[in-house]
Amino acid sequence: MLNDVLLEIFSEFLRQPYGNSLVIKGKPGAGKTTFALELLDSVRNESPAYYITTRFSIDPLKEKFPWISEISSGTQSRKKSGPVLNEAVKENLSKLERMIEEGKVTKNLAIGAEPGLVLNIQEILPELEALYSFVSENVNKGPIVVIDSIEALAEKYDLNTTLLFSIIQKDLVERSGANVVLIMESDQDSPLDYHSDGVIEMNYGQENNFLIRTVTIKKLRGVSIGSSPKYLYSLENGRFQSFRRDTILYPSSRIRAVRKPEERQFEVSVGSQELSRLFQSHTDRVPLGSVLIIHRETKSNTVDSYVNMLKNNFIKYNISNGRGVIDVTSSSYESSKIFVSTMDPEWLKNYITAERTDKTSPFVINIGGKSMLEDFPREVLDYYLTHSKKPYAYIFSTDFLRFTYGESFFGDLSTIINSVRPTGLIVIIADDEEYKKIYHYASSVIHVNDVNGYVMMNSDTANLYVCSVATDPERWPDLKLSIVV
């Protein structure tokens, strides 16, 4: 079963019970050939496949796609509905041959050719003749052909690209039931866009000094493309990989995971092994006294959901190991609801929130909202964490602090950080404006951004990662990072 969202969509497109044409266009270096070959790889065990190219050599492609020199054989096939044919329809190719013979194609296609001379199509258009022969051998088996590229093939014989496409579309796609994938070297609009059955555009550009690659589905007849036609993709190790937009869901019942013994007193785990990819230490642990800032570079519900997942996993790991956590964030209420329904009650004794309330609770710090220093003196924090193990964890979000204390919280936050550092780890979830004022406190930073509905993360390293969700056996969500190349 495929696990790439775009390959799933386009494999479904090619499995329709009739021929289709697909145009892949985009900038040079966008990965058009790589995507086309990945698509062939995903369906070549079901349908005869053929790759026609004007490249001088396909040897560079063999390293990633070793089967490429053999795919024209098409040994495996599948049935499609429609009229039974004995060979590929050649009506429009024959018209082209007559045009050449009558001198209606402007440039001589062979040295010394004269108008009216009867030319051998196998000599002047060998690639097309091989293509038609392949379709004839596999007619009624849903053959799939990739032409890389249609402009280069047309230029080789000084033909109009639209004319060549029209011949292939009418003969092989519409009348012979073949699927034809045409790679275009240009990302500009063309008549092929209108007449083909599917069009995708592959592009790339810089976002915050990182290269971002996007695939946009312009048209795809007969297949639902969902709510968004734009996808992010990567070309890591020379292979195409597109990314899903995942929804974060938590278990609806209590989890029964056995906590792991945590004996280290001078390091604190951030609760997700994947985050080790963002830290220079290449571990998911940070030293005691560190300040980790999670920088919400852009505001969106998607960014919030992933930041909250980071926070919840951090809390879950530490309270399950008996360590105290104080949560002073705007999402503490939502986190509390999740933990009450899923966590062991013994673990919840280590989880403390802060609220503006008159209710008395051993797990809620009542705050007045006048001053952080008045609401969170060191002795109050130590009192609420009396029954928990060190090192502790203190989590603040700047949106909650600004809403509660106004601009005055910056100075008080600095004082509190210096006060509690010897006892644990400080995590600050900061929006962009506040981050610019407090980034100098950070020992480590995780930047979180939204690009076309995808959440991206990076630290001070040179790598950018797209976020998705992995779940454990008890359906608890965790972060999965995939590098963007």
VEXDOPA-806631 format. One record per residue (C-alpha): residue in one letter; x, y, z. Coordinates in nm, 3 decimals. Example, Ala and Ser with C-alpha at 12.3 -4.5 7.8 and 13.67 -1.06 7.14 Angstrom:
// residues 2
+----+---------+---------+---------+
! aa !    east !   north !      up !
+----+---------+---------+---------+
!  A !   1.230 !  -0.450 !   0.780 !
!  S !   1.367 !  -0.106 !   0.714 !
+----+---------+---------+---------+
//
This chain:
// residues 485
+----+---------+---------+---------+
! aa !    east !   north !      up !
+----+---------+---------+---------+
!  M !   0.000 !   0.000 !   0.000 !
!  L !   0.127 !   0.349 !  -0.084 !
!  N !   0.204 !   0.588 !   0.198 !
!  D !   0.265 !   0.902 !  -0.009 !
!  V !  -0.043 !   1.120 !  -0.033 !
!  L !   0.023 !   1.254 !  -0.385 !
!  L !   0.123 !   0.920 !  -0.530 !
!  E !  -0.201 !   0.777 !  -0.391 !
!  I !  -0.403 !   1.050 !  -0.565 !
!  F !  -0.230 !   1.014 !  -0.903 !
!  S !  -0.226 !   0.635 !  -0.893 !
!  E !  -0.603 !   0.654 !  -0.856 !
!  F !  -0.610 !   0.892 !  -1.153 !
!  L !  -0.420 !   0.643 !  -1.371 !
!  R !  -0.635 !   0.349 !  -1.259 !
!  Q !  -0.950 !   0.494 !  -1.415 !
!  P !  -1.104 !   0.266 !  -1.682 !
!  Y !  -0.998 !   0.484 !  -1.975 !
!  G !  -0.691 !   0.663 !  -2.099 !
!  N !  -0.577 !   0.989 !  -1.941 !
!  S !  -0.309 !   1.247 !  -2.012 !
!  L !  -0.121 !   1.421 !  -1.733 !
!  V !   0.099 !   1.728 !  -1.779 !
!  I !   0.376 !   1.783 !  -1.522 !
!  K !   0.531 !   2.127 !  -1.551 !
!  G !   0.755 !   2.347 !  -1.340 !
!  K !   1.091 !   2.512 !  -1.297 !
!  P !   1.413 !   2.329 !  -1.385 !
!  G !   1.526 !   2.133 !  -1.082 !
!  A !   1.178 !   2.109 !  -0.934 !
!  G !   1.186 !   1.729 !  -0.949 !
!  K !   0.944 !   1.666 !  -1.236 !
!  T !   1.130 !   1.361 !  -1.365 !
!  T !   1.172 !   1.224 !  -1.014 !
!  F !   0.799 !   1.257 !  -0.945 !
!  A !   0.707 !   1.097 !  -1.279 !
!  L !   0.935 !   0.799 !  -1.212 !
!  E !   0.803 !   0.761 !  -0.856 !
!  L !   0.455 !   0.754 !  -1.007 !
!  L !   0.561 !   0.489 !  -1.258 !
!  D !   0.719 !   0.289 !  -0.976 !
!  S !   0.391 !   0.294 !  -0.784 !
!  V !   0.188 !   0.145 !  -1.071 !
!  R !   0.433 !  -0.051 !  -1.288 !
!  N !   0.344 !  -0.382 !  -1.117 !
!  E !  -0.018 !  -0.330 !  -1.225 !
!  S !   0.023 !  -0.182 !  -1.572 !
!  P !   0.277 !  -0.196 !  -1.855 !
!  A !   0.506 !   0.106 !  -1.825 !
!  Y !   0.730 !   0.285 !  -2.072 !
!  Y !   0.968 !   0.579 !  -2.034 !
!  I !   1.072 !   0.783 !  -2.338 !
!  T !   1.333 !   1.054 !  -2.294 !
!  T !   1.553 !   1.285 !  -2.495 !
!  R !   1.826 !   1.265 !  -2.229 !
!  F !   2.171 !   1.174 !  -2.352 !
!  S !   2.187 !   0.900 !  -2.090 !
!  I !   1.955 !   0.757 !  -1.824 !
!  D !   2.245 !   0.626 !  -1.617 !
!  P !   2.207 !   0.897 !  -1.348 !
!  L !   1.847 !   0.784 !  -1.296 !
!  K !   1.936 !   0.416 !  -1.258 !
!  E !   2.087 !   0.468 !  -0.914 !
!  K !   1.747 !   0.556 !  -0.765 !
!  F !   1.531 !   0.372 !  -1.017 !
!  P !   1.730 !   0.061 !  -1.125 !
!  W !   1.433 !  -0.078 !  -1.317 !
!  I !   1.418 !   0.216 !  -1.558 !
!  S !   1.609 !   0.041 !  -1.839 !
!  E !   1.361 !  -0.247 !  -1.839 !
!  I !   1.019 !  -0.086 !  -1.792 !
!  S !   0.933 !  -0.080 !  -2.162 !
!  S !   0.874 !  -0.455 !  -2.149 !
!  G !   0.550 !  -0.419 !  -1.950 !
!  T !   0.532 !  -0.779 !  -1.832 !
!  Q !   0.245 !  -0.724 !  -1.588 !
!  S !  -0.091 !  -0.577 !  -1.675 !
!  R !  -0.448 !  -0.521 !  -1.566 !
!  K !  -0.782 !  -0.513 !  -1.747 !
!  K !  -0.972 !  -0.198 !  -1.834 !
!  S !  -1.319 !  -0.162 !  -1.969 !
!  G !  -1.377 !  -0.036 !  -2.320 !
!  P !  -1.359 !  -0.165 !  -2.677 !
!  V !  -1.112 !  -0.443 !  -2.748 !
!  L !  -0.837 !  -0.325 !  -2.981 !
!  N !  -0.570 !  -0.516 !  -3.168 !
!  E !  -0.319 !  -0.236 !  -3.196 !
!  A !  -0.268 !   0.133 !  -3.122 !
!  V !  -0.463 !   0.374 !  -3.338 !
!  K !  -0.223 !   0.551 !  -3.578 !
!  E !  -0.463 !   0.780 !  -3.762 !
!  N !  -0.305 !   1.107 !  -3.649 !
!  L !   0.050 !   0.978 !  -3.673 !
!  S !  -0.029 !   0.881 !  -4.032 !
!  K !  -0.156 !   1.233 !  -4.096 !
!  L !   0.176 !   1.367 !  -3.967 !
!  E !   0.362 !   1.133 !  -4.202 !
!  R !   0.156 !   1.257 !  -4.496 !
!  M !   0.226 !   1.618 !  -4.395 !
!  I !   0.596 !   1.543 !  -4.397 !
!  E !   0.570 !   1.374 !  -4.736 !
!  E !   0.377 !   1.668 !  -4.879 !
!  G !   0.630 !   1.918 !  -4.742 !
!  K !   0.380 !   2.081 !  -4.505 !
!  V !   0.617 !   2.048 !  -4.211 !
!  T !   0.850 !   2.341 !  -4.261 !
!  K !   1.191 !   2.198 !  -4.169 !
!  N !   1.345 !   1.894 !  -4.339 !
!  L !   1.351 !   1.615 !  -4.083 !
!  A !   1.640 !   1.433 !  -4.244 !
!  I !   1.951 !   1.566 !  -4.415 !
!  G !   1.894 !   1.586 !  -4.788 !
!  A !   1.521 !   1.524 !  -4.764 !
!  E !   1.320 !   1.680 !  -5.046 !
!  P !   0.951 !   1.784 !  -5.056 !
!  G !   0.735 !   1.499 !  -5.178 !
!  L !   0.991 !   1.237 !  -5.089 !
!  V !   0.835 !   0.934 !  -4.920 !
!  L !   1.003 !   0.916 !  -4.577 !
!  N !   1.027 !   0.622 !  -4.340 !
!  I !   0.863 !   0.721 !  -4.009 !
!  Q !   1.089 !   0.477 !  -3.824 !
!  E !   1.393 !   0.669 !  -3.946 !
!  I !   1.275 !   1.023 !  -3.879 !
!  L !   1.065 !   0.970 !  -3.564 !
!  P !   1.207 !   0.656 !  -3.403 !
!  E !   1.093 !   0.751 !  -3.052 !
!  L !   0.733 !   0.791 !  -3.162 !
!  E !   0.739 !   0.469 !  -3.361 !
!  A !   0.874 !   0.284 !  -3.054 !
!  L !   0.606 !   0.448 !  -2.843 !
!  Y !   0.325 !   0.340 !  -3.076 !
!  S !   0.469 !  -0.011 !  -3.094 !
!  F !   0.473 !  -0.032 !  -2.715 !
!  V !   0.109 !   0.076 !  -2.691 !
!  S !   0.014 !  -0.172 !  -2.966 !
!  E !   0.182 !  -0.457 !  -2.778 !
!  N !  -0.006 !  -0.366 !  -2.460 !
!  V !  -0.334 !  -0.231 !  -2.593 !
!  N !  -0.633 !  -0.298 !  -2.362 !
!  K !  -0.391 !  -0.341 !  -2.070 !
!  G !  -0.390 !   0.025 !  -1.964 !
!  P !  -0.028 !   0.103 !  -2.064 !
!  I !   0.136 !   0.403 !  -1.898 !
!  V !   0.391 !   0.615 !  -2.082 !
!  V !   0.613 !   0.898 !  -1.955 !
!  I !   0.753 !   1.141 !  -2.215 !
!  D !   1.045 !   1.343 !  -2.078 !
!  S !   1.008 !   1.604 !  -2.216 !
!  I !   0.741 !   1.681 !  -2.474 !
!  E !   0.909 !   2.012 !  -2.577 !
!  A !   1.249 !   1.847 !  -2.623 !
!  L !   1.099 !   1.569 !  -2.833 !
!  A !   0.913 !   1.822 !  -3.048 !
!  E !   1.222 !   2.040 !  -3.083 !
!  K !   1.434 !   1.744 !  -3.188 !
!  Y !   1.223 !   1.711 !  -3.503 !
!  D !   1.127 !   2.079 !  -3.530 !
!  L !   0.762 !   2.003 !  -3.465 !
!  N !   0.511 !   2.224 !  -3.291 !
!  T !   0.468 !   2.101 !  -2.933 !
!  T !   0.091 !   2.145 !  -2.941 !
!  L !   0.068 !   1.951 !  -3.267 !
!  L !   0.273 !   1.664 !  -3.127 !
!  F !   0.062 !   1.659 !  -2.810 !
!  S !  -0.258 !   1.660 !  -3.015 !
!  I !  -0.144 !   1.357 !  -3.215 !
!  I !  -0.051 !   1.161 !  -2.902 !
!  Q !  -0.368 !   1.267 !  -2.718 !
!  K !  -0.603 !   1.163 !  -2.997 !
!  D !  -0.426 !   0.843 !  -3.106 !
!  L !  -0.294 !   0.696 !  -2.784 !
!  V !  -0.505 !   0.844 !  -2.505 !
!  E !  -0.852 !   0.893 !  -2.651 !
!  R !  -0.860 !   0.607 !  -2.905 !
!  S !  -0.610 !   0.352 !  -2.771 !
!  G !  -0.682 !   0.389 !  -2.396 !
!  A !  -0.322 !   0.457 !  -2.294 !
!  N !  -0.218 !   0.681 !  -2.003 !
!  V !   0.041 !   0.938 !  -2.109 !
!  V !   0.241 !   1.152 !  -1.866 !
!  L !   0.405 !   1.448 !  -2.036 !
!  I !   0.685 !   1.639 !  -1.865 !
!  M !   0.714 !   2.004 !  -1.967 !
!  E !   1.027 !   2.211 !  -1.923 !
!  S !   0.833 !   2.534 !  -1.878 !
!  D !   0.606 !   2.639 !  -1.592 !
!  Q !   0.408 !   2.878 !  -1.817 !
!  D !   0.046 !   2.824 !  -1.922 !
!  S !   0.010 !   2.645 !  -2.254 !
!  P !  -0.263 !   2.494 !  -2.477 !
!  L !  -0.167 !   2.155 !  -2.334 !
!  D !  -0.314 !   2.260 !  -2.000 !
!  Y !  -0.659 !   2.297 !  -2.151 !
!  H !  -0.662 !   1.979 !  -2.359 !
!  S !  -0.499 !   1.739 !  -2.110 !
!  D !  -0.692 !   1.550 !  -1.844 !
!  G !  -0.465 !   1.650 !  -1.556 !
!  V !  -0.216 !   1.928 !  -1.487 !
!  I !   0.021 !   1.971 !  -1.195 !
!  E !   0.276 !   2.243 !  -1.137 !
!  M !   0.592 !   2.180 !  -0.933 !
!  N !   0.762 !   2.486 !  -0.791 !
!  Y !   1.005 !   2.604 !  -0.526 !
!  G !   1.098 !   2.925 !  -0.351 !
!  Q !   1.254 !   3.062 !  -0.035 !
!  E !   1.066 !   3.097 !   0.292 !
!  N !   1.267 !   3.243 !   0.582 !
!  N !   1.590 !   3.147 !   0.400 !
!  F !   1.477 !   2.785 !   0.354 !
!  L !   1.389 !   2.620 !   0.024 !
!  I !   1.021 !   2.520 !   0.014 !
!  R !   0.890 !   2.292 !  -0.262 !
!  T !   0.522 !   2.289 !  -0.357 !
!  V !   0.304 !   2.083 !  -0.590 !
!  T !  -0.017 !   2.245 !  -0.709 !
!  I !  -0.286 !   2.032 !  -0.873 !
!  K !  -0.435 !   2.252 !  -1.143 !
!  K !  -0.671 !   1.989 !  -1.284 !
!  L !  -0.739 !   1.620 !  -1.231 !
!  R !  -1.046 !   1.477 !  -1.401 !
!  G !  -1.236 !   1.203 !  -1.225 !
!  V !  -1.046 !   1.220 !  -0.893 !
!  S !  -1.121 !   1.416 !  -0.576 !
!  I !  -0.823 !   1.621 !  -0.460 !
!  G !  -0.965 !   1.720 !  -0.122 !
!  S !  -0.991 !   2.068 !   0.028 !
!  S !  -0.648 !   2.196 !  -0.079 !
!  P !  -0.481 !   2.157 !  -0.420 !
!  K !  -0.136 !   2.252 !  -0.286 !
!  Y !   0.108 !   2.009 !  -0.121 !
!  L !   0.459 !   2.037 !   0.015 !
!  Y !   0.719 !   1.786 !  -0.095 !
!  S !   1.086 !   1.701 !  -0.052 !
!  L !   1.356 !   1.542 !  -0.270 !
!  E !   1.561 !   1.390 !   0.010 !
!  N !   1.821 !   1.147 !  -0.126 !
!  G !   1.689 !   1.203 !  -0.477 !
!  R !   1.346 !   1.053 !  -0.404 !
!  F !   1.010 !   1.230 !  -0.411 !
!  Q !   0.815 !   1.254 !  -0.086 !
!  S !   0.498 !   1.456 !  -0.032 !
!  F !   0.352 !   1.536 !   0.309 !
!  R !   0.012 !   1.500 !   0.468 !
!  R !  -0.176 !   1.751 !   0.677 !
!  D !  -0.245 !   1.551 !   0.991 !
!  T !  -0.510 !   1.608 !   1.255 !
!  I !  -0.396 !   1.571 !   1.616 !
!  L !  -0.626 !   1.351 !   1.822 !
!  Y !  -0.585 !   1.231 !   2.179 !
!  P !  -0.711 !   0.904 !   2.329 !
!  S !  -1.066 !   0.908 !   2.464 !
!  S !  -0.989 !   0.669 !   2.751 !
!  R !  -0.725 !   0.632 !   3.019 !
!  I !  -0.385 !   0.518 !   2.899 !
!  R !  -0.208 !   0.238 !   3.082 !
!  A !   0.150 !   0.294 !   2.975 !
!  V !   0.408 !   0.203 !   3.237 !
!  R !   0.628 !   0.498 !   3.312 !
!  K !   1.001 !   0.463 !   3.258 !
!  P !   1.234 !   0.523 !   3.553 !
!  E !   1.399 !   0.862 !   3.522 !
!  E !   1.698 !   0.901 !   3.750 !
!  R !   1.892 !   1.185 !   3.587 !
!  Q !   1.894 !   1.490 !   3.809 !
!  F !   2.083 !   1.736 !   3.589 !
!  E !   1.895 !   1.688 !   3.261 !
!  V !   1.531 !   1.713 !   3.163 !
!  S !   1.372 !   1.532 !   2.867 !
!  V !   1.157 !   1.740 !   2.634 !
!  G !   0.925 !   1.441 !   2.595 !
!  S !   0.980 !   1.360 !   2.227 !
!  Q !   1.273 !   1.178 !   2.070 !
!  E !   1.209 !   1.358 !   1.741 !
!  L !   1.308 !   1.693 !   1.893 !
!  S !   1.663 !   1.564 !   1.923 !
!  R !   1.692 !   1.644 !   1.552 !
!  L !   1.652 !   2.013 !   1.636 !
!  F !   1.911 !   2.033 !   1.912 !
!  Q !   2.285 !   2.056 !   1.859 !
!  S !   2.332 !   1.793 !   2.131 !
!  H !   2.132 !   1.546 !   1.915 !
!  T !   1.947 !   1.426 !   2.226 !
!  D !   1.597 !   1.496 !   2.359 !
!  R !   1.744 !   1.617 !   2.690 !
!  V !   1.840 !   1.966 !   2.792 !
!  P !   2.058 !   2.061 !   3.091 !
!  L !   1.912 !   2.170 !   3.422 !
!  G !   1.858 !   2.546 !   3.428 !
!  S !   1.799 !   2.576 !   3.052 !
!  V !   1.544 !   2.810 !   2.896 !
!  L !   1.371 !   2.658 !   2.593 !
!  I !   1.169 !   2.903 !   2.384 !
!  I !   0.907 !   2.769 !   2.144 !
!  H !   0.870 !   3.054 !   1.897 !
!  R !   0.530 !   3.070 !   1.727 !
!  E !   0.659 !   3.256 !   1.424 !
!  T !   0.316 !   3.263 !   1.262 !
!  K !  -0.026 !   3.241 !   1.423 !
!  S !  -0.266 !   2.973 !   1.307 !
!  N !  -0.481 !   2.699 !   1.456 !
!  T !  -0.248 !   2.442 !   1.302 !
!  V !   0.059 !   2.594 !   1.468 !
!  D !  -0.127 !   2.608 !   1.800 !
!  S !  -0.225 !   2.242 !   1.777 !
!  Y !   0.135 !   2.128 !   1.724 !
!  V !   0.276 !   2.359 !   1.992 !
!  N !   0.016 !   2.227 !   2.235 !
!  M !   0.110 !   1.871 !   2.143 !
!  L !   0.475 !   1.950 !   2.221 !
!  K !   0.372 !   2.096 !   2.554 !
!  N !   0.138 !   1.808 !   2.642 !
!  N !   0.400 !   1.545 !   2.562 !
!  F !   0.654 !   1.732 !   2.768 !
!  I !   0.412 !   1.744 !   3.061 !
!  K !   0.306 !   1.381 !   3.018 !
!  Y !   0.662 !   1.252 !   3.024 !
!  N !   0.765 !   1.447 !   3.330 !
!  I !   0.457 !   1.398 !   3.550 !
!  S !   0.457 !   1.025 !   3.468 !
!  N !   0.807 !   1.016 !   3.614 !
!  G !   0.695 !   1.193 !   3.929 !
!  R !   0.843 !   1.531 !   3.837 !
!  G !   0.654 !   1.850 !   3.907 !
!  V !   0.525 !   2.070 !   3.626 !
!  I !   0.372 !   2.417 !   3.658 !
!  D !   0.169 !   2.516 !   3.352 !
!  V !   0.107 !   2.891 !   3.313 !
!  T !  -0.021 !   2.898 !   2.955 !
!  S !  -0.333 !   2.994 !   2.765 !
!  S !  -0.396 !   2.627 !   2.682 !
!  S !  -0.371 !   2.491 !   3.038 !
!  Y !  -0.748 !   2.438 !   3.061 !
!  E !  -0.752 !   2.224 !   2.744 !
!  S !  -0.447 !   2.030 !   2.862 !
!  S !  -0.609 !   1.965 !   3.199 !
!  K !  -0.917 !   1.818 !   3.031 !
!  I !  -0.701 !   1.582 !   2.824 !
!  F !  -0.493 !   1.471 !   3.122 !
!  V !  -0.790 !   1.417 !   3.355 !
!  S !  -0.947 !   1.176 !   3.104 !
!  T !  -0.627 !   0.995 !   3.008 !
!  M !  -0.370 !   1.015 !   3.290 !
!  D !  -0.325 !   0.809 !   3.606 !
!  P !  -0.459 !   1.016 !   3.901 !
!  E !  -0.125 !   0.967 !   4.076 !
!  W !   0.049 !   1.139 !   3.788 !
!  L !  -0.191 !   1.435 !   3.800 !
!  K !  -0.069 !   1.525 !   4.149 !
!  N !   0.247 !   1.648 !   3.982 !
!  Y !   0.063 !   1.881 !   3.743 !
!  I !  -0.009 !   2.237 !   3.864 !
!  T !  -0.190 !   2.507 !   3.666 !
!  A !  -0.252 !   2.876 !   3.732 !
!  E !  -0.591 !   3.045 !   3.710 !
!  R !  -0.768 !   3.362 !   3.813 !
!  T !  -1.016 !   3.194 !   4.045 !
!  D !  -1.133 !   3.198 !   4.405 !
!  K !  -1.160 !   2.820 !   4.425 !
!  T !  -0.911 !   2.644 !   4.648 !
!  S !  -0.726 !   2.347 !   4.498 !
!  P !  -0.392 !   2.183 !   4.577 !
!  F !  -0.332 !   2.164 !   4.200 !
!  V !  -0.424 !   2.523 !   4.101 !
!  I !  -0.232 !   2.840 !   4.186 !
!  N !  -0.475 !   3.127 !   4.237 !
!  I !  -0.338 !   3.441 !   4.073 !
!  G !  -0.443 !   3.800 !   4.125 !
!  G !  -0.321 !   3.939 !   3.795 !
!  K !  -0.143 !   4.246 !   3.932 !
!  S !   0.214 !   4.121 !   3.926 !
!  M !   0.390 !   3.800 !   3.832 !
!  L !   0.625 !   3.842 !   4.127 !
!  E !   0.328 !   3.856 !   4.364 !
!  D !   0.156 !   3.556 !   4.207 !
!  F !   0.462 !   3.330 !   4.161 !
!  P !   0.707 !   3.387 !   4.446 !
!  R !   0.960 !   3.109 !   4.487 !
!  E !   0.807 !   2.988 !   4.814 !
!  V !   0.463 !   2.948 !   4.650 !
!  L !   0.607 !   2.746 !   4.365 !
!  D !   0.802 !   2.523 !   4.605 !
!  Y !   0.489 !   2.470 !   4.817 !
!  Y !   0.281 !   2.341 !   4.525 !
!  L !   0.564 !   2.113 !   4.414 !
!  T !   0.639 !   1.971 !   4.760 !
!  H !   0.526 !   1.618 !   4.674 !
!  S !   0.700 !   1.603 !   4.334 !
!  K !   1.054 !   1.510 !   4.239 !
!  K !   1.312 !   1.747 !   4.099 !
!  P !   1.408 !   1.871 !   3.852 !
!  Y !   1.084 !   2.061 !   3.795 !
!  A !   0.949 !   2.214 !   3.476 !
!  Y !   0.796 !   2.561 !   3.445 !
!  I !   0.595 !   2.646 !   3.134 !
!  F !   0.482 !   2.999 !   3.044 !
!  S !   0.311 !   3.140 !   2.734 !
!  T !   0.352 !   3.506 !   2.646 !
!  D !  -0.007 !   3.545 !   2.524 !
!  F !  -0.137 !   3.440 !   2.867 !
!  L !   0.113 !   3.664 !   3.049 !
!  R !   0.037 !   3.966 !   2.831 !
!  F !  -0.339 !   3.919 !   2.872 !
!  T !  -0.304 !   3.882 !   3.251 !
!  Y !  -0.031 !   4.133 !   3.338 !
!  G !   0.007 !   4.360 !   3.037 !
!  E !   0.350 !   4.477 !   2.919 !
!  S !   0.490 !   4.469 !   3.273 !
!  F !   0.540 !   4.093 !   3.269 !
!  F !   0.875 !   4.110 !   3.082 !
!  G !   1.079 !   4.230 !   3.377 !
!  D !   0.901 !   4.002 !   3.625 !
!  L !   0.950 !   3.701 !   3.397 !
!  S !   1.324 !   3.763 !   3.393 !
!  T !   1.332 !   3.770 !   3.773 !
!  I !   1.131 !   3.447 !   3.801 !
!  I !   1.353 !   3.272 !   3.545 !
!  N !   1.664 !   3.352 !   3.747 !
!  S !   1.488 !   3.237 !   4.067 !
!  V !   1.373 !   2.893 !   3.948 !
!  R !   1.661 !   2.801 !   3.714 !
!  P !   1.851 !   2.600 !   3.978 !
!  T !   1.551 !   2.371 !   4.025 !
!  G !   1.453 !   2.276 !   3.670 !
!  L !   1.377 !   2.368 !   3.310 !
!  I !   1.189 !   2.674 !   3.188 !
!  V !   0.980 !   2.652 !   2.870 !
!  I !   0.841 !   2.973 !   2.720 !
!  I !   0.587 !   2.963 !   2.436 !
!  A !   0.632 !   3.301 !   2.268 !
!  D !   0.454 !   3.474 !   1.982 !
!  D !   0.669 !   3.665 !   1.733 !
!  E !   0.644 !   4.011 !   1.889 !
!  E !   0.727 !   3.887 !   2.239 !
!  Y !   0.998 !   3.653 !   2.113 !
!  K !   1.197 !   3.947 !   1.980 !
!  K !   1.209 !   4.089 !   2.332 !
!  I !   1.306 !   3.773 !   2.521 !
!  Y !   1.505 !   3.559 !   2.275 !
!  H !   1.829 !   3.648 !   2.455 !
!  Y !   1.714 !   3.439 !   2.752 !
!  A !   1.702 !   3.123 !   2.542 !
!  S !   1.940 !   2.831 !   2.573 !
!  S !   1.756 !   2.666 !   2.280 !
!  V !   1.487 !   2.784 !   2.038 !
!  I !   1.232 !   2.592 !   1.832 !
!  H !   1.082 !   2.807 !   1.555 !
!  V !   0.733 !   2.701 !   1.446 !
!  N !   0.582 !   2.826 !   1.123 !
!  D !   0.276 !   2.766 !   0.903 !
!  V !   0.333 !   2.720 !   0.530 !
!  N !   0.021 !   2.642 !   0.325 !
!  G !  -0.139 !   2.464 !   0.620 !
!  Y !   0.174 !   2.263 !   0.702 !
!  V !   0.360 !   2.316 !   1.027 !
!  M !   0.733 !   2.361 !   0.985 !
!  M !   0.996 !   2.351 !   1.262 !
!  N !   1.361 !   2.445 !   1.279 !
!  S !   1.614 !   2.555 !   1.537 !
!  D !   1.939 !   2.741 !   1.482 !
!  T !   2.063 !   2.462 !   1.257 !
!  A !   2.054 !   2.473 !   0.878 !
!  N !   1.771 !   2.220 !   0.845 !
!  L !   1.398 !   2.272 !   0.812 !
!  Y !   1.146 !   2.001 !   0.900 !
!  V !   0.780 !   1.950 !   0.819 !
!  C !   0.569 !   1.815 !   1.106 !
!  S !   0.332 !   1.522 !   1.103 !
!  V !   0.184 !   1.295 !   1.368 !
!  A !   0.288 !   0.950 !   1.483 !
!  T !   0.084 !   0.760 !   1.742 !
!  D !   0.190 !   0.502 !   1.998 !
!  P !   0.000 !   0.174 !   2.062 !
!  E !  -0.237 !   0.359 !   2.295 !
!  R !  -0.311 !   0.621 !   2.026 !
!  W !  -0.126 !   0.899 !   2.204 !
!  P !   0.000 !   1.150 !   1.943 !
!  D !   0.366 !   1.232 !   1.907 !
!  L !   0.570 !   1.447 !   1.674 !
!  K !   0.726 !   1.318 !   1.353 !
!  L !   0.976 !   1.537 !   1.168 !
!  S !   1.068 !   1.501 !   0.799 !
!  I !   1.350 !   1.707 !   0.653 !
!  V !   1.268 !   1.939 !   0.365 !
!  V !   1.525 !   1.927 !   0.083 !
+----+---------+---------+---------+
//
